Amino acid sequence: MGKSVYVTLSETTLTGLFFIQRYRYLTIPQFASATGQHYSTAADQLRQFERMGVLGFFGNTRLAGNGKTPKAYYLTRKGWELLHGLFAII
């Protein structure tokens, strides 16, 4: 049997996850702008969802002499099923 996880989602977090689903992926500043949160708060939330398996990411790779590419988050199947289940209830 799988582990069950209880998550409380606020309206702003649901809005952010909806925008990730709608646009396929978002970076941290885009998520922060969509939800009206500060960058650090949005980054913490995205990192938490990544640890739970709701989100995946790509990017954040080193470019020679130019720093790193931005980290972009996308919904995994588990995240899509979570959103689909929530909107089916509403």
C-alpha positions, 0 to 999 in steps of 0.5 A: 500500500502507498503512503497517504499524504494530507496536503492543505492547499490554499487558493493561491497555491491552487491558482499557481498549480492551475497555471502550471497545468495550463502553460505546461511549465513555469519558472519560480518568478512566473509562479510567484507573479501568478500567485502574488507571493514573494519569490522566496515563498513561491520557491519554498512551495515549489520545492515542497511540491517537488519533494512530494512528487506533485511537480517535476523540474528541468533546467538549472544546468550550468552554462559555460561562463554564463551561470545557470539556466532557470529552473522550470517546474511542471506537473507530474502525473501525480500532480495532474491527478491531484488537480483533476480530483480537486476540480471534479469535487468542485 
